[in-house]
Amino acid sequence: MMDPNVSTDIELVLVRDTFVPEYVQLAHDDYDYLAKWLEWPRFCKTKEDFNSFIADSIDGYESGNSMNCTILYKGVVAGTAGFNKIDRKLGRVEIGYWLGSRFQKKGIVTKVCRHLINYAFTIPDIDKVQILVAIENLPSRAVCERLNMSLEGVVGNEEGAGDKVLSHAIYALHRHQAQVM
């Protein structure tokens, strides 16, 4: 089980239905920003939508295929982060996250991702952690670079975001490259 304490101000806890009202408000407040980079904001707007996300997340966690967590900053829901995919056969996890705009530029995502990377390498058979980010999303690319992840390449036409099709940069860190961060 992952330690939920990322730092004195940041916790990472499994998603739960008690946070749904805060997810809805945060996603509503930052809709334009989130929809610039991600497809899900167009389809996940209501309490019912986020309850479905929670149910899918619980199923993914129980099956060992994913782990979606809530980022709490000073006890307030700031976004989500976790393993979008856990692939034991290929020996890798894929980190995904989103963060409300009022919580950005505080180092939260970098600390959360570092925590997730450290945890990932405690999972047997996991050799690689990767993060896929839109090539134009410079703040997220900077997070990967601060984490000493290597740019492995670019995948074209990887995600729709409204009327745009985004290409993703793939950043990775392998177990042998990582030291406890």
FENMO-V490572 format. One record per residue. N is the residue number from 0. PHI is phi in whole degrees, -180 to 180 (999 if undefined). OMEGA is omega in whole degrees, -180 to 180 (none if undefined). D_FIRST is the distance of its C-alpha to the first C-alpha in Angstrom with 2 decimals. Layout:
N_PHI_OMEGA_D_FIRST + N_PHI_OMEGA_D_FIRST
//
This chain:
0_999_-178_0.00 + 1_-77_173_3.78 + 2_-67_-178_6.52 + 3_-74_-176_8.86 + 4_-86_178_11.87 + 5_-84_177_13.61 + 6_-156_-180_16.89 + 7_-65_-178_19.03 + 8_-105_-171_20.00 + 9_-123_173_17.10 + 10_-123_178_13.89 + 11_-129_-176_11.76 + 12_-123_179_10.69 + 13_-55_178_10.71 + 14_-59_179_14.43 + 15_-152_-174_16.34 + 16_-66_179_20.01 + 17_-65_180_20.80 + 18_-90_-173_20.66 + 19_-53_-180_23.13 + 20_-58_179_26.24 + 21_-72_175_24.89 + 22_-60_-178_23.89 + 23_-59_-178_27.41 + 24_-65_-179_29.12 + 25_-63_179_27.35 + 26_-65_177_28.00 + 27_-66_-178_31.56 + 28_-61_-175_32.23 + 29_-113_-175_31.14 + 30_-53_-176_32.30 + 31_-60_179_34.82 + 32_-66_-178_32.54 + 33_-64_-178_29.63 + 34_-68_176_32.13 + 35_-67_-173_33.60 + 36_-114_-171_30.56 + 37_-132_179_28.73 + 38_-84_-171_30.04 + 39_-60_-178_27.75 + 40_-59_179_29.40 + 41_-70_-174_32.54 + 42_-115_-177_30.87 + 43_-129_-174_28.25 + 44_-125_-172_30.26 + 45_-106_175_30.27 + 46_-57_180_28.12 + 47_-64_178_28.40 + 48_-61_-179_27.34 + 49_-72_174_24.14 + 50_-64_175_23.48 + 51_-65_176_23.85 + 52_-59_179_21.40 + 53_-62_-179_18.83 + 54_-61_178_19.69 + 55_-63_180_19.50 + 56_-65_179_16.13 + 57_-64_177_14.74 + 58_-60_180_16.59 + 59_-63_179_15.28 + 60_-68_-179_11.59 + 61_-65_179_12.53 + 62_-86_179_14.63 + 63_80_-177_12.20 + 64_-97_-180_14.82 + 65_-161_176_13.51 + 66_-153_-180_11.07 + 67_-100_-176_13.30 + 68_-125_173_12.58 + 69_-93_173_15.20 + 70_-90_175_16.40 + 71_-108_177_17.70 + 72_-115_-176_20.40 + 73_53_176_21.84 + 74_82_-178_20.48 + 75_-109_178_22.18 + 76_-63_-179_20.92 + 77_-111_-178_21.80 + 78_159_176_20.59 + 79_-134_176_17.71 + 80_-159_177_15.79 + 81_160_179_13.30 + 82_-99_176_13.76 + 83_-62_180_16.99 + 84_-140_169_16.93 + 85_-121_-177_14.83 + 86_-120_-178_17.59 + 87_-68_180_16.81 + 88_-63_178_20.57 + 89_-90_176_21.49 + 90_71_-178_18.55 + 91_-144_171_17.78 + 92_-123_177_15.84 + 93_-119_179_17.86 + 94_-86_172_16.96 + 95_-134_180_18.86 + 96_-161_165_19.52 + 97_-148_-175_22.26 + 98_-140_176_23.25 + 99_-60_-174_26.09 + 100_-61_-178_29.14 + 101_-72_179_29.42 + 102_-102_-177_26.08 + 103_-77_178_27.08 + 104_66_176_28.47 + 105_-120_-178_26.24 + 106_81_-176_23.88 + 107_-63_-176_21.00 + 108_-64_179_20.35 + 109_-61_179_20.71 + 110_-65_180_18.19 + 111_-64_180_15.64 + 112_-65_177_16.34 + 113_-61_178_16.19 + 114_-62_179_12.69 + 115_-64_178_11.73 + 116_-62_179_13.87 + 117_-59_179_12.39 + 118_-67_-178_8.85 + 119_-56_-177_10.85 + 120_-79_169_12.62 + 121_-92_-179_9.86 + 122_-83_178_9.86 + 123_-56_177_12.86 + 124_75_178_15.97 + 125_-93_-179_15.22 + 126_-114_-172_18.24 + 127_-140_172_18.99 + 128_-116_178_17.76 + 129_-131_175_20.46 + 130_-132_175_21.60 + 131_-105_180_24.70 + 132_-134_175_26.90 + 133_-58_-175_30.42 + 134_-61_179_32.82 + 135_-85_-177_34.54 + 136_-84_-174_31.41 + 137_-64_177_32.08 + 138_-62_179_29.57 + 139_-71_176_26.64 + 140_-65_179_28.27 + 141_-65_176_28.52 + 142_-58_-179_24.76 + 143_-60_180_24.33 + 144_-68_176_27.10 + 145_-64_180_25.69 + 146_-87_-180_22.52 + 147_60_176_24.97 + 148_-82_180_24.29 + 149_-95_173_27.30 + 150_-76_-178_29.26 + 151_-92_179_29.47 + 152_158_180_31.87 + 153_-127_176_32.79 + 154_-112_-180_32.65 + 155_-78_175_35.45 + 156_50_-174_35.47 + 157_-94_-176_31.70 + 158_-149_173_31.24 + 159_-87_175_33.65 + 160_-142_-175_33.75 + 161_68_-179_36.69 + 162_-91_179_39.82 + 163_-105_171_38.31 + 164_-115_-175_36.66 + 165_-100_170_34.26 + 166_-95_-177_33.71 + 167_-114_168_30.36 + 168_-88_179_29.80 + 169_-106_176_27.03 + 170_-107_-178_25.25 + 171_-146_173_23.04 + 172_-137_178_21.47 + 173_-97_-178_21.16 + 174_-51_-177_19.10 + 175_-68_178_22.42 + 176_-88_-172_23.33 + 177_-86_166_20.24 + 178_-126_-179_19.93 + 179_-57_-173_17.25 + 180_-96_none_18.43
//
